Amino acid sequence: MQKFWNGIESGTPVVAAFTVLLLVAFANAAEDIQIAQSTPSPSTDTIVQNLMAANARRAASLRGYRSKRIYKLDYSGIFGGHAEMQVEATYRAPNEKTFKIVSESGSKLLIGRVLLKLLESEEEAQQERNRKALELSPANYDFKLERTENSAAGDFYVLEVKPKKKTKYVYSGKLWVDARDFAVARMEGSPASNPSFWVSHVDIQYQWSKIDGFWLPVHNYSVTNVRMGGRAVLNISYSDYQITAGNQAAGGKTGEKNPTLPDPAALSLQAH
C-alpha cells in the first residue's frame, strides 16, 4: 500500500491508470445524467394510445371484485344537513355493478334524493350506450401534454383534456397518467355541461390506486354549487377491495374497452 501511494506522489504509471479510471467513471456518470435530462417525453398521441391499450389489458383481466364505500354528504342551503351511507359494491365483468346498503345515518331527504340517486346513476353508466359517452378517447376528447411531474408518489404525465362536444358525460380538466403503467391515477375537472338545471357548477377530484395489479378508485371529492343557493360537499371513500375473478393485469389479452371517467351524475349533487 505504501508503494502505491508513493507511486501516486512520484507520477508513476500507477497514478496515470488511477486517473484514467476516475475520468472514465465521471464521464459515464455525466453521460447518464445527460441522457436522463435529454430523454424527451413521449408525444401526447403516444401517451393516449398507451393509456388506452394498457386499460384494455386490465379490463380484459379484471373479471370481478368487491369493495366497501363510505359516502359522506354535507349540504348547506335552504334546509342544510348531513348524511352518511355505507355500501358494499360488487362488480362482474363486463358491465354489471350492484350495491348493498349496509347502513344509513343523517338526513333522510339527502339519502333518498341524493345518495341513492348516485348509486342509480353509477349502475346506469355501466350500460354500453352510456359507456361510449364516458370513454376517455380521441373520439370524445382533445388531449394536450401539459408537463411531466416527478414526486414521491411516482412519475406522471399531466394531460389537459377538453371535450369535443359539451355533454353531461364529459369533463374539462386534467389527468395524471402514471408513467410506468399508463393508468389514470388522478383527475381534476368539471363536467362540460351541468348535470342538472339546479346545478350551477361542480368541481370534482378523483383518485385511483394500484391494488393487486389493478388501478381502482380510492377517493372522490366533489363540490357542487346550487343555483338557488347552497353548496354540497361529497366525499366517497373506497376500501377493502377483494379481487374475486381475474388474472394479473399485465398478462391479460388486449380487449376493446377504452378507459372511462366516472359519470359526473354519480359524483355530484343533483336535484331530483
N, C-alpha and C positions, 0 to 999 in steps of 0.2 A: 504493500500500500504506500509506503514511504517513497519507493521508486516511482510509483505512479504520479504522486504529487510533485516530486522533483522533476519528472518529465514534463509536466504541465508548465512548471515555472521556467524550465530551460528551453521551451519551444520545440521539443522533440516531436516526431510524428504522432505520438500518443495524443498530444493536445490537438493536433490537426484533426485526427479522427473523432475525438470527443466533440470538437466544434462542429464538424460536419453533421454528427448525429443530432446535435441541438438545432442546427439550422433546418435540417430535414423535418424534425418534429414541429418546429414553429411554422414552417412552410405548409405542412399538412394541416395543422390547426387553422391557419389563416385561410387556406383553401376551403376547408369545411365551413368556416364562418361565412366566407364569401358566397359559397353555393347556397347556404341556408338563407342568406339575405337576398340573393338574386333570383331564387326559385319563384317564378310567378304563380299567382293563384290561378286555378282553372277558370275558364270562362263561365259566364253566367249560364249559358246553354248547357255546358258540361255538368255543372253542379245540379241543375234541374233534371237533366236526364239521369244522372247517377242517383239522385233522390228518388225519382220515380221507379227506377229499376230495383233499388235496394228495398223500397217499400213493398214492391210486388213480391219479392222473395220472402219478406217477412209475412206478408198477408197469406201467401201460399202455405206457410209453415204453421202459422198460428190458427189452430182449429177450435180452440175454446179456452175460456178462463172464467174464474170467479173472483170477485173483489168486494170490498166494503167501501161505502161512501158516507160522508157526513156533509149534509147541506146546512149552511147557516145563512139566514137572510135577515138583514136589518133594514127596515124601511122607515124613513122619516117623511111625513107628509100630512095629508088630511087626517088620517087615522093613526098612522105610525104603528110600530110593533116589531116583534122579533119572532122568528120561527126556526126550528131545527128539525131535521129529519135524518134518520139513519136508514141506509138502504143496502141490501145485498144485490149486486148486479151479476148477471150471467150472460156470457157471450158464446154463441155457437156459430161457427162458420157456415155459410158465407155472410149472412146478414141478419142474424137473429139476436136480439137483445131483450132480456126480460129482467124485471125488477121486483124485489120483495121488500115491502116496507117493514122495517124492524121496530122502529119507534118514531113517535112524533111528539113535539112539545112546542108550546108557544101559540101564536095567533092561528086560530082555525081558518080564518079568512085567507091569510098568506099561504098556509099549507094547501088549502083547496084550490085557490085561484092562481097560485104561482108555482109552488114547488112540485105539486103533482102534474101541472101542465108542462114543466120542464122535462119530466120523465116521458110524458106522451110525445113531446117534440123529438126527443132523442130516439124513441122507438120508430117514429115516422121517418127520421133521417136515414135509417138503415135500408129503407126501400130503394130499389135500384134507380127509380126515376129521380129520387132526391139525391142519391149518392153522386150521380153525374153532375148535378148542380154544385155539389160540395167539393168536387175534385180539385186538388192543387196541381193544376196542369196548365200548359200553354193555351189550352182551349178556353180557360176561364180567366187567366191572369197574365199580366206582363210582369217580368221579373228583372231586377237590376241588382247586381252585386254592389253593396254599399261599402263593405270593408271586411277584413278578417279580424277576428277577436281571439286573443290568447289569454286564458285565465286558469286559475287553479281547477276550475270545473272541466276544462278541456279547451279544444280549439274549435272555432266555429266560423262559418261563413254567414255573414249577416246580409240577408236579401230584403230589398224593398219590394213589396208586392202591391200591384194596382189591378183591380178587376177590369176586365174588358167591357163588361156590362154591369150596371148597377142593379143588383137584385138583393133580396133579403138573405141569400145564401152565401154571399162572398164578402171578403174583408178588404179593407185598405190598411196596410200596416207593415210590420217587419217580422221576418222569420230568422231564427238562429238555427242553422243546419250543422249538425255535428260533422266535423271534417273527416272523421275516421269512418263512421257508419253511414253517413249521408241520411240521417234521420232528423226530423224536426224536433228540436229539444225545447224550443220556447217560441211563443208567438205573442205579439202585442199588436192590437189593432182595434178597429171599429167596423161594424157591419157597413157595407157600402150603401145600403138602404135600410132605414129603420124598420125593425120587425113588426112594429105596431104604430098606429096613428098616435097613441098615447105616449109613445117614447120619443123624446127629443134627441137623445144622444146616449151611446153606450161605449164604454171603454172596457176592453177585455184583455186579460193576461192569462196565458195558458202555459203550463209546464209539463213536459214529459220526462221520464227517466227510464234507463235501461234496466229491465228486470228479467232475469233468466233468459237473456238474449233478445228480448223484445222491448221496443220502446212503447211505453204505456203512459197514459195521463196520470199525474200525481197531484196536481193542484190547479184550480181555476179561481181567478179573482175578477169580478166584474162590477162596474159602477154604472148604474142606469139612471138617467135624469128623465123625469116625467113631465110632460107639457103643462099639466095643471098644477105643478108644484110638487116637490117631493124628490127623494133620492133613495135608491135601493142599492145596497152593497151585498153582494152574494159571494160567499166562499164555499167552494166544493173541494173536499179533501178525499183522495183516493188511496186506499191502503189494502194490505193483506191479500195481495194478488196470489192466486193459485192457477198455474197453467194446467188445465185439465186435459187438453189434447193438443199435440203439436210436436214438431221436430225442432232442432236447433235452427234459429233463423238463417244462419249462414248456409245451411245445407238445403234450403227449400228451393223448389223449382220456380222459375220466373212465371208469375201469373200475369193477369191483365189489369189488375187493380192499380189505380193511381192513388197516391196519398190524398187524404181528405182532411180538411179542417173541421172542427166541430160545428154543428148547426148553431148559428147565433141565437136562434129561438130557444135552444136548450141551455143557454148560459146567461140569459138576461131576463129581467122582469118584463112581462107583458101583461097588459090589462085585458082579461078575457071576460 
